[in-house]
Amino acid sequence: MRVMKGCLVLWLALLARQSTAQAWIDERWPLDAGGSVRIVNPFGRIRVLGWDADSVVVSARLGARAGRFFAAGDGHVRKLGVDGGNGEPAELEVHVPRGATVWVKSATASIEVEGVDGTLDLSSQEGGIRVVGTPQDVTAETMDGAVEVAGGTARARVKTVSGDILLRGASQDLGASTLSGRIVVRAAGWQRGGTGVQRGKFESVTGDVRFEGELGRGGVVEVESQSGTIDVRVPASAVADFDMLTIGGTITNHLGDAHPKPRAAGTGQELRFSTGAGGAQVTARSFKGSILLEPK
Amino acid sequence: MTDPHMDAPLNEYADGTLAARDRASVEAHLAECAGCRTAVAELRALVAGAAALPKTIEPSRDLWATIETRIRQPATWNVQRFWRGALAAAAMLVLAVGIYRLFRVPRSDLRVGEGQGWAVVQADFDRASDELSRILAVERERLRPETVALLERNLAVIDTAIAQSRAALARDPASAELRRFFAAAARQKVELLRWAARVAAS
């Protein structure tokens, strides 16, 4: 009987150990300075860090049922990640050459990228996405997670369904689209190393959209929302043509003396005025939300 | 991904209706922008595909019955996925054609064809949207419950927005602004359904 009890205790101890066992991965491969890295991790967290070395280093921690770590590729392209799991999270930290092209895909895992100057293509079903640095080009899509792009990028395209979007820094060409999330853009001007937004298109269905920042000379900014509030804040000295229209809401202008007037056709208001020639062009359209224009 | 400011010029360029003076600048842009070159190629394929379509697309009852039976059969997983994928692709084509037509209808035609072209576009959108929704209903077990809840919540949001745009358009059918809002909401729904179908398939 005592032997049986002992065996049972041993078996339970082994079972407990197995259920909490984690796998640790530490691997390194050479990669061209402008090579490509493709990373897949459905659940948990993915952190990508740019560094000044021609190699990829991955440190991963996988729960017992998080699946299998895999890696393949050569000096130009490296693919790595986790597959075959049952929903248990895995954490990946991947160092890549600063100029690398990075492609990341997850289900619910959050994605963070720091210090990568190359092209980023980041996609998650429900995880949040955060980019810090000055990548050349960013494409980020997630259904429910929030997206933040901070620092500055030549071009960014961000899309969510219900996640909020925050774009801040000295970027030139920005596009953000959401169904019910909120869009906030804080664009830095020349004082902070940027040129102001040269092209911006921000659209939502029910989410509020707020654009705050510098306009590039000759820049074009378009903001559109079906029912969210549109808030445009630019420097009082901004030189631009403003064209605002709401079909079911109201327009409030604190930027100048121009007053909105009723739309020629039906309900709503419109406001068009210019603060000088050769400046930027700002267009805001709302179906039934309000539009607010004010100095930054 | 295309440059959002190039949507209209690219449509007209693909149609061959772009003014000569703008054509050169679009071609210069295309020389440097792979995304827009791809978009033009897709638009031209779409135009060719649309031209080849019959004026009305009536799904054959017999065909649907066959497909439905095959979906319900304990057939191999791949066969079921093939048919669903094919239906999704067909629905997406109809949606894409509808939305493409939405943007490319010349202004003069908007007034003349208020009761015709616009109604056809909306009917195309409804039919394709229903088709995709039906496919998703079959595939929904492949999605996580949280994803299904999120999808349904946002589909309700977008459907409300579409209904509001549609009601406003019914009152003022010639309004270019209202058409833009309808088109934007329809595009959002297409993208949401496409996204959900892609996730279910993966």
Interface residues (C-beta under 8 A of the other chain):
Chain A: A107 Q125 E126 T139 E141 M143 D144 R157 K159 V161 S162 D173 G175 S177 L179 S180 R199 K201 E203 V205 T206 V220 E222 E224 Q226 S227 L245 I247 A265 G266 R285 F287 K288
Chain B: M1 D3 P4 H5 R144 E146 T147 L150 R153 N154 V157 I158 A161 Q164 S165 A168 R171 D172 S175 E177 L178 R180 F181 A184 A185 Q188 E191 L192 W195 V199
